[in-house]
């Protein structure tokens, strides 16, 4: 699969951003309920538009600041943005990475156990092997896999929405026509945007393809819609089951059971498994790129074997965390990490980031 220069510049960053947030953001549908549908069908759509708008702004500023400073890993970027306080971002990143790796290790084991009666531990090892393979083969392989799987993901979510429209189109139309907008809908939009955008600097390894300010801004503006599309499809599908779907622990399973197709249920779970591999790969590859930059500063090249060792080590920590039930302990600090990203990334990007871009003389058309 060959990626054109135009595709790499404008669409690849958004697809990789979507690949990083998909496992946590859209896999079960619970997050879509909590941050959007809880505010009513129309309120949920408004909140989602707000999240998308925030993502567009953050992505455009981040990509342009990364371009003008040649910061293609999160450590270099946070140094450019925060100066001596750069380590504060890394602390937040490490915390969120270990939490997400714990969750996806547990989820991968459970999915394979349910789909094919594969023992939980073997499922976890299989996921680790898949992530290790991609990380070992580096950026080009990762970019191609993320692109291909993103198209598979969009296709499955489009079918998912179309199926719900075919069976529950009247209910979806009626619920939207009610224009129900519950108070504080904008809080859901802001929180969801911040909930996911903190890991955006992990995308920067693919920003090397961008050469001009215009390309950086257009890529950022496209990244918001590309990232939110699966969530938009999911939200529209769930509106047909509103308000019953609000009380479901795993809304995706609830909707799949209503559809009643075992084949599509299996397909959906396989696609979800691929998104877990994407998210784990993206987070670990970003950490490896940070380590690689440190090697380059010392005049050395990071060995490929070390990339694999880092991947296996981080995944092992995640798997052990899931195995011994420490996820709940870490999850209690998740809100703190999210607000930490507000302080060390979101607010600085909209202030210091914009200021650095405006004063930069390294502009191009």
Secondary structure by P-SEA (a helix, b strand, c coil): cccccccccccaaaaaaaaaacccccccccccccccccccaaaaaaaaaaaaaaaaaaaaaaaaaaaaaccccaaaaaaaacccaaaaaaaaaaaaaaaaaaaaaaaaaaaaaaaccccaaaaaaaaaaaaaaaaaaccaaaaaaaaaaaaaaaaaaaaaaaaaaaccaaaaaaaaaacccccaaaaaaaaaaaacccccccccccccccccaaaaaaaaaaaaaaaaaaaaaaaaaaccccccccccccaaaaaaaaaccaaaaaaaaaaaaaaaaaaaaaaaaaaaaaaaaaaaaacccccaaaaaaaaaaaaaaaaaaaaacaaaaaaaaaaaaaaaaaaaccccccaaaaaaaaacccccc
